[in-house]
């Protein structure tokens, strides 16, 4: 199983994780708005990554 498939199965098995990733993505995108063009994209990716990394802590 590849890492991407592993992440997808983890998200599918925990619905709360998907909601947290979406929330953190939105926050990251809003925070990164001042950076032209790619700021919101990287902010959203960083937010989702943080939520995924913290999945076992909550």
C-alpha positions as CSV (number, residue, x, y, z in Angstrom):
1,X,0.0,0.0,0.0
2,X,1.4,3.4,-0.9
3,X,1.6,6.3,1.5
4,X,-1.2,8.1,-0.3
5,X,-3.5,5.1,-0.1
6,X,-2.7,4.8,3.6
7,X,-3.6,8.4,4.3
8,X,-6.8,8.1,2.3
9,X,-7.9,5.1,4.3
10,X,-7.0,6.8,7.6
11,X,-9.2,9.8,6.7
12,X,-12.1,7.6,5.5
13,X,-12.0,5.6,8.7
14,X,-12.1,8.7,11.0
15,X,-14.8,11.2,9.8
16,X,-13.7,13.7,12.5
17,X,-10.2,13.8,11.0
18,X,-11.6,14.9,7.7
19,X,-13.6,17.7,9.3
20,X,-10.5,18.9,11.3
21,X,-8.4,18.8,8.1
22,X,-11.0,21.0,6.3
23,X,-11.1,23.4,9.2
24,X,-7.3,23.7,9.5
25,X,-7.1,24.1,5.7
26,X,-9.5,27.0,5.7
27,X,-7.6,28.7,8.6
28,X,-4.3,28.1,6.8
29,X,-5.6,29.6,3.6
30,X,-7.0,32.7,5.3
31,X,-3.8,33.3,7.2
32,X,-1.7,33.0,4.0
33,X,-3.9,35.4,1.9
34,X,-1.3,38.2,2.0
35,X,1.1,36.0,0.0
36,X,0.3,36.5,-3.7
37,X,-1.1,33.7,-5.8
38,X,0.2,30.5,-4.1
39,X,-0.2,31.6,-0.5
40,X,-3.7,30.3,0.1
41,X,-2.8,27.0,-1.6
42,X,0.2,26.4,0.5
43,X,-1.6,27.6,3.6
44,X,-4.4,25.1,3.0
45,X,-1.9,22.3,2.5
46,X,0.0,23.2,5.6
47,X,-3.3,23.4,7.6
48,X,-4.4,19.9,6.4
49,X,-0.9,18.5,7.1
50,X,-1.0,19.9,10.7
51,X,-4.4,18.4,11.3
52,X,-3.3,15.0,9.9
53,X,-0.1,15.1,12.0
54,X,-2.0,15.8,15.2
55,X,-4.7,13.1,14.6
56,X,-3.5,10.9,17.4
57,X,-3.3,13.8,19.9
58,X,-7.0,14.5,20.2
